[in-house]
């Protein structure tokens, strides 16, 4: 198993941020330069919806933490408009169903999409690769003037990219997904994006 120190990992992410910022199309936001209210105003999503999603996410993570350290550390929770996306990898198959059941217990949850990989855990190398894919995908969408990138949430697990959010049109969604599909290391793109009705 490959061991990477915290210092090396930090250096990797700092280098990645510098590379993206030097491309000229990815804004680097340090120290909370953009407020939550401003961010929500730019997205096609209300402040109330954002607060509710954050609350749901926190409650699910809290439940997972109380049940199992493996669940808490290996399962990622992302919520968008009450729709919960579970990703990550667990060695014990029962943990996947437990995470899903616990998510449903939270008020305000509309859908739970369980994409947890069962029977394996992801090492540091896979985690770094997934992080690079996610950063690359976000950067590509931000650089594309025909895509409102702020409306998309991206999560990568073991080379599979999960995309959530809202697209202004089918054409925009196709452009976004095609951009992501061609990133090196991407095995598959799974879309949960809703196309905005006119």
C-alpha positions as CSV (number, residue, x, y, z in Angstrom):
1,X,0.0,0.0,0.0
2,X,1.3,3.4,-1.0
3,X,1.9,5.8,2.0
4,X,1.7,9.5,1.5
5,X,2.4,11.9,4.3
6,X,0.0,14.8,5.2
7,X,2.7,17.2,4.0
8,X,2.9,15.6,0.6
9,X,-0.9,15.5,0.3
10,X,-1.1,19.2,1.3
11,X,1.6,20.0,-1.3
12,X,-0.4,18.1,-3.9
13,X,-3.5,20.1,-3.4
14,X,-1.7,23.4,-3.2
15,X,0.0,22.6,-6.5
16,X,-3.4,21.6,-8.0
17,X,-5.0,24.9,-6.9
18,X,-2.0,26.9,-8.4
19,X,-2.2,25.0,-11.7
20,X,-6.0,25.6,-12.0
21,X,-5.7,29.3,-11.0
22,X,-2.9,29.9,-13.6
23,X,-5.2,28.6,-16.3
24,X,-6.9,31.9,-16.2
25,X,-10.5,30.6,-16.1
26,X,-10.8,29.2,-12.6
27,X,-11.3,31.7,-9.8
28,X,-9.5,30.8,-6.6
29,X,-11.5,31.7,-3.5
30,X,-9.4,31.9,-0.4
31,X,-10.6,32.7,3.1
32,X,-14.3,32.6,2.3
33,X,-14.1,35.3,-0.3
34,X,-17.6,34.5,-1.4
35,X,-20.4,34.5,1.2
36,X,-23.0,31.8,1.5
37,X,-25.8,34.2,0.6
38,X,-24.0,35.4,-2.5
39,X,-23.2,31.9,-3.6
40,X,-26.8,30.8,-3.2
41,X,-28.0,33.9,-5.1
42,X,-25.8,32.9,-8.1
43,X,-27.3,29.4,-8.0
44,X,-30.8,28.5,-9.2
45,X,-31.6,27.5,-5.6
46,X,-33.2,29.4,-2.7
47,X,-31.4,30.2,0.6
48,X,-34.0,28.2,2.5
49,X,-33.3,25.2,0.3
50,X,-29.5,25.5,0.9
51,X,-29.9,25.7,4.6
52,X,-32.3,22.7,4.7
53,X,-29.8,20.7,2.6
54,X,-26.9,21.6,4.9
55,X,-29.0,20.6,7.9
56,X,-30.0,17.2,6.3
57,X,-26.3,16.5,5.4
58,X,-25.1,17.3,9.0
59,X,-27.8,15.1,10.6
60,X,-27.0,12.1,8.3
61,X,-23.3,12.5,9.0
62,X,-23.9,12.6,12.7
63,X,-26.0,9.4,12.6
64,X,-23.3,7.6,10.6
65,X,-20.6,8.8,13.1
66,X,-22.6,7.3,16.0
67,X,-23.1,4.0,14.3
68,X,-19.7,3.2,12.8
69,X,-16.3,4.8,12.3
70,X,-16.0,3.1,8.9
71,X,-19.3,4.6,7.8
72,X,-18.3,8.1,9.0
73,X,-14.8,8.0,7.4
74,X,-15.6,6.1,4.1
75,X,-19.0,7.3,3.1
76,X,-19.6,10.7,1.6
77,X,-22.9,12.5,1.9
78,X,-24.1,15.1,-0.5
79,X,-27.6,16.7,-0.5
80,X,-29.2,18.8,-3.2
81,X,-32.9,19.9,-2.8
82,X,-33.6,17.1,-0.4
83,X,-32.0,14.5,-2.6
84,X,-29.3,12.5,-0.8
85,X,-26.3,11.1,-2.7
86,X,-24.3,8.5,-0.8
87,X,-20.9,7.6,-2.3
88,X,-17.7,5.9,-1.0
89,X,-16.6,2.4,-0.3
90,X,-17.2,0.0,2.6
91,X,-15.8,-3.5,3.3
92,X,-18.9,-4.7,5.1
93,X,-22.0,-5.0,2.8
94,X,-24.4,-4.3,5.7
95,X,-23.0,-0.8,6.2
96,X,-24.3,0.3,2.8
97,X,-27.9,-0.6,3.6
98,X,-27.5,0.9,7.1
99,X,-26.3,4.3,5.6
100,X,-29.3,4.3,3.3
101,X,-31.8,3.5,6.1
102,X,-30.4,6.1,8.4
103,X,-30.6,8.7,5.6
104,X,-34.3,8.0,5.1
105,X,-34.9,8.8,8.8
106,X,-34.0,12.4,8.4
107,X,-37.0,14.8,7.9
108,X,-36.9,16.5,4.5
109,X,-35.3,13.7,2.6
110,X,-37.0,13.1,-0.7
111,X,-34.7,10.6,-2.4
112,X,-31.7,8.6,-1.4
113,X,-29.4,7.5,-4.2
114,X,-27.1,4.9,-2.7
115,X,-23.9,4.5,-4.8
116,X,-21.7,3.1,-2.1
117,X,-19.2,0.5,-3.4
118,X,-19.4,-2.7,-1.3
119,X,-16.6,-5.1,-0.5
120,X,-13.6,-2.8,-0.8
121,X,-12.1,0.3,0.6
122,X,-10.3,3.1,-1.3
123,X,-6.7,3.9,-0.6
124,X,-4.9,7.2,-0.6
125,X,-3.9,6.8,-4.3
126,X,-7.6,6.3,-5.4
127,X,-8.7,9.2,-3.2
128,X,-6.1,11.6,-4.8
129,X,-7.1,10.5,-8.3
130,X,-10.8,11.0,-7.5
131,X,-10.0,14.4,-6.1
132,X,-8.1,15.4,-9.2
133,X,-10.9,14.2,-11.5
134,X,-13.5,16.3,-9.5
135,X,-11.2,19.4,-9.6
136,X,-10.7,18.9,-13.3
137,X,-14.4,18.5,-14.0
138,X,-15.3,21.6,-12.0
139,X,-12.6,23.6,-13.8
140,X,-13.8,22.5,-17.2
141,X,-17.4,23.5,-16.4
142,X,-16.2,26.9,-15.0
143,X,-14.3,27.5,-18.2
144,X,-17.3,26.8,-20.4
145,X,-19.4,29.9,-20.9
146,X,-22.4,27.8,-22.1
147,X,-22.6,26.0,-18.8
148,X,-23.7,27.6,-15.5
149,X,-21.2,25.6,-13.5
150,X,-22.4,26.9,-10.1
151,X,-25.6,24.9,-10.5
152,X,-23.6,21.6,-10.7
153,X,-22.3,19.5,-7.8
154,X,-19.6,16.9,-8.6
155,X,-18.4,13.9,-6.6
156,X,-16.0,11.2,-7.8
157,X,-15.6,7.8,-6.3
158,X,-13.2,5.2,-7.8
159,X,-13.3,6.9,-11.2
160,X,-17.1,7.2,-11.4
161,X,-18.3,10.8,-11.5
162,X,-21.6,11.7,-10.0
163,X,-23.2,14.9,-11.2
164,X,-26.2,16.6,-9.4
165,X,-27.9,19.9,-9.8
166,X,-30.0,21.8,-12.3
167,X,-29.3,22.5,-16.0
168,X,-30.9,25.4,-17.9
169,X,-31.4,23.1,-20.9
170,X,-30.8,19.7,-22.3
171,X,-28.1,21.1,-24.5
172,X,-26.3,22.6,-21.5
173,X,-26.5,19.3,-19.7
174,X,-25.1,17.4,-22.7
175,X,-22.2,19.8,-23.0
176,X,-21.4,19.5,-19.3
177,X,-21.6,15.7,-19.3
178,X,-19.5,15.3,-22.5
179,X,-16.8,17.6,-21.0
180,X,-16.6,15.3,-17.9
181,X,-16.6,12.0,-19.9
182,X,-13.4,12.9,-21.6
183,X,-11.3,13.6,-18.5
184,X,-8.5,11.1,-18.0
185,X,-9.3,8.5,-15.4
186,X,-13.1,8.8,-15.7
187,X,-14.7,5.3,-15.9
188,X,-18.3,6.4,-16.0
189,X,-20.5,9.5,-15.5
190,X,-23.7,9.2,-13.6
191,X,-26.1,12.1,-13.9
192,X,-28.8,13.1,-11.4
193,X,-29.2,16.5,-13.0
194,X,-32.7,18.0,-13.5
195,X,-33.3,20.0,-16.6
196,X,-35.0,23.3,-15.7
197,X,-38.5,23.6,-17.1
198,X,-39.2,26.8,-19.0
